Amino acid sequence: MLSLFEILLNFPTAYLKMAKLLSRFSLLFVFIVLFFYALSSTQAYDNLNGVEYDDIIDISFVRYIDGRYSITYSDDDPFRVKVNYNELNHNVVDELLEMKKQETKNINWEVVLENGTIRYYEYRNTKIVRIVEDSTPGINVDIGRIFIIIAEVMAGIAGVGGAVYILYRVRNRLSMKKCINCSKQANSKCSKCGSFFCSECSVKGCSNCGSRQFIRL
């Protein structure tokens, strides 16, 4: 069974190997993160053109018919619809097109029934709550967010590298051989008995066995 000392000596070695692999693949990892972020940034909203034909949107409004209250759709319980002439009155579609998210307006129109009666519709405080699906989605590149992601990735790499460096220094200190005479750092050992000596003590010969043959560390 390994002693605590042996475990501490061997433990950083695996991290040193991992650090080498990490340095090789860190750049690749950054590019992979940015690639998937770009894919996830495909957004259901064109901030330049606003609502477009065939977009699916959630809207809130208060509807009146012939001046009488009919129904209310709120931000929490909006009306979801596809913006095209098959789903909505063409006047409503024309008014909704190019509206921006959270923009509000009143939409009024009238319909002539078969018997010649005119019915008046009002969508008061019509607001684009959200664009659920964009008919022509684009890629939204958030440069600030990209820099944040890169910084987070590099900070993680630096953290691992710092931990590896600390463990490496601890390993070196734990594995440092001491001169048996003066306890300074040893740089040679006796070729006969294996005792460790510093450069000053080794010139006097091995104090343990008397040998004057040393091996440089």
C-alpha positions in Angstrom: 0.0 0.0 0.0 1.4 3.4 -1.0 2.4 5.8 1.8 1.0 9.4 1.9 4.4 10.6 0.8 4.4 8.4 -2.3 0.9 9.4 -3.1 1.8 13.1 -2.9 4.8 12.5 -5.1 2.9 10.6 -7.8 -0.3 12.7 -7.7 1.1 15.7 -9.6 2.5 13.6 -12.3 -0.9 12.8 -13.7 -1.8 16.5 -13.6 1.4 17.4 -15.5 0.4 15.0 -18.3 -3.1 16.4 -18.3 -1.7 20.0 -18.5 0.2 19.1 -21.6 -2.9 17.7 -23.2 -4.9 20.7 -22.0 -2.5 23.1 -23.6 -2.8 21.3 -26.9 -6.6 21.2 -27.0 -7.5 24.5 -25.2 -7.6 26.5 -28.5 -9.7 23.8 -30.2 -12.0 23.9 -27.2 -12.5 27.6 -27.5 -13.4 27.4 -31.2 -15.9 24.6 -30.4 -17.5 26.7 -27.7 -17.8 29.7 -30.1 -19.2 27.5 -32.9 -22.0 26.1 -30.7 -22.7 29.5 -29.3 -23.1 30.8 -32.8 -25.5 28.0 -33.6 -27.5 28.7 -30.4 -27.6 32.4 -31.3 -29.9 31.8 -34.2 -32.7 34.1 -33.1 -36.4 34.4 -33.8 -36.3 38.1 -34.3 -34.9 40.5 -36.9 -34.2 43.6 -35.0 -33.8 45.7 -38.2 -37.0 44.7 -40.0 -39.2 43.9 -37.0 -42.2 41.6 -37.6 -42.1 40.0 -41.1 -44.6 38.1 -43.1 -45.2 34.6 -41.9 -43.6 35.2 -38.5 -45.3 33.6 -35.6 -45.9 36.1 -32.8 -47.5 36.6 -29.5 -49.5 39.8 -29.1 -51.5 41.5 -26.4 -54.5 43.8 -27.0 -58.0 44.7 -25.9 -60.5 44.1 -28.6 -63.7 46.1 -29.1 -66.4 45.4 -31.7 -68.7 48.2 -32.7 -67.5 50.1 -29.6 -68.3 47.3 -27.2 -65.7 45.4 -25.2 -65.0 41.9 -26.6 -61.9 40.3 -25.1 -58.5 41.0 -23.6 -55.2 39.3 -24.3 -52.4 40.2 -21.8 -48.6 39.8 -21.8 -49.0 36.8 -19.6 -51.8 35.3 -21.7 -51.1 36.6 -25.2 -52.8 35.8 -28.6 -50.5 33.7 -30.8 -50.9 33.9 -34.5 -49.0 33.6 -37.8 -48.7 36.9 -39.6 -50.2 36.3 -43.0 -53.4 37.0 -44.9 -54.8 33.6 -44.4 -54.8 34.0 -40.6 -55.6 37.7 -40.1 -57.5 40.5 -41.7 -55.2 42.1 -44.2 -55.5 45.5 -42.4 -54.2 43.8 -39.2 -51.3 42.1 -41.1 -50.3 45.4 -42.7 -50.2 47.1 -39.3 -48.3 44.4 -37.6 -45.6 44.2 -40.3 -42.3 46.0 -39.2 -43.5 46.5 -35.6 -40.7 45.9 -33.2 -40.8 43.8 -30.1 -42.6 45.6 -27.2 -43.9 48.2 -29.6 -47.5 49.3 -29.0 -50.1 50.8 -31.4 -53.9 50.9 -31.9 -55.2 48.9 -34.9 -58.6 49.8 -36.3 -60.4 48.4 -39.3 -63.9 47.8 -40.6 -65.6 44.9 -42.3 -68.6 45.1 -44.6 -70.9 42.1 -43.9 -73.0 40.4 -46.7 -76.1 42.3 -45.6 -74.3 45.6 -46.1 -73.8 46.2 -42.4 -70.4 47.7 -41.4 -68.7 46.2 -38.4 -66.0 48.2 -36.7 -63.1 46.5 -35.0 -60.6 48.0 -32.6 -57.4 46.3 -31.3 -56.4 48.8 -28.6 -52.9 48.9 -27.2 -51.7 46.1 -29.5 -48.2 45.1 -28.4 -45.7 42.6 -29.8 -45.0 40.5 -26.7 -42.5 38.2 -28.4 -41.5 36.8 -31.8 -42.0 33.1 -31.4 -40.7 32.0 -34.8 -38.9 34.2 -37.4 -39.7 33.3 -41.0 -36.2 34.5 -42.0 -34.0 33.8 -39.0 -30.5 35.2 -38.9 -27.4 34.8 -36.8 -27.0 37.2 -33.9 -23.3 37.6 -33.1 -22.9 39.1 -29.7 -19.3 40.2 -29.6 -19.4 41.0 -25.9 -20.8 37.6 -25.0 -18.1 35.9 -27.2 -15.4 37.7 -25.2 -17.0 36.7 -22.0 -17.0 33.0 -23.1 -13.4 33.2 -24.2 -12.5 34.9 -20.9 -14.3 32.2 -18.9 -12.7 29.4 -20.8 -9.2 30.9 -20.5 -9.8 31.5 -16.8 -10.7 27.9 -16.3 -7.5 26.8 -18.2 -5.4 29.2 -16.2 -7.0 27.9 -13.0 -6.1 24.3 -13.9 -2.7 25.4 -15.0 -2.1 27.2 -11.7 -3.2 24.2 -9.7 -0.9 22.0 -11.7 2.0 24.4 -11.1 1.4 24.5 -7.4 1.3 20.7 -7.3 4.4 20.5 -9.3 6.2 22.8 -6.9 4.9 20.8 -3.9 6.1 17.6 -5.6 9.6 19.1 -6.1 9.8 20.2 -2.5 8.6 16.8 -1.3 11.0 14.9 -3.5 14.0 17.2 -2.8 16.9 15.2 -1.4 18.8 16.5 1.6 22.5 16.2 2.4 22.9 13.8 5.3 25.5 16.0 6.9 24.2 19.6 6.6 20.6 19.1 5.3 21.3 21.3 2.3 19.9 20.3 -1.1 21.8 17.3 -2.3 23.2 17.2 -5.8 25.0 13.8 -5.7 24.8 10.5 -4.0 27.4 7.9 -2.9 27.8 5.2 -5.5 28.4 2.6 -2.8 25.8 3.2 -0.1 23.5 5.7 -1.8 23.7 8.4 0.8 23.0 11.9 -0.4 25.4 14.9 -0.2 25.7 18.5 -1.2 28.6 19.7 -3.3 30.5 21.0 -0.2 30.2 17.8 1.8 30.8 15.4 -1.1 34.4 16.6 -1.5 35.2 15.2 1.9 34.0 11.8 0.9 31.0 9.7 2.1 30.7 10.1 5.9 28.6 6.9 6.0 30.9 4.4 4.2 34.1 6.3 3.4 33.7 6.0 -0.4 34.8 8.9 -2.6 32.8 7.9 -5.6 29.7 9.9 -6.2 26.9 10.0 -8.8 25.5 13.4 -9.9 21.8 13.8 -9.5 
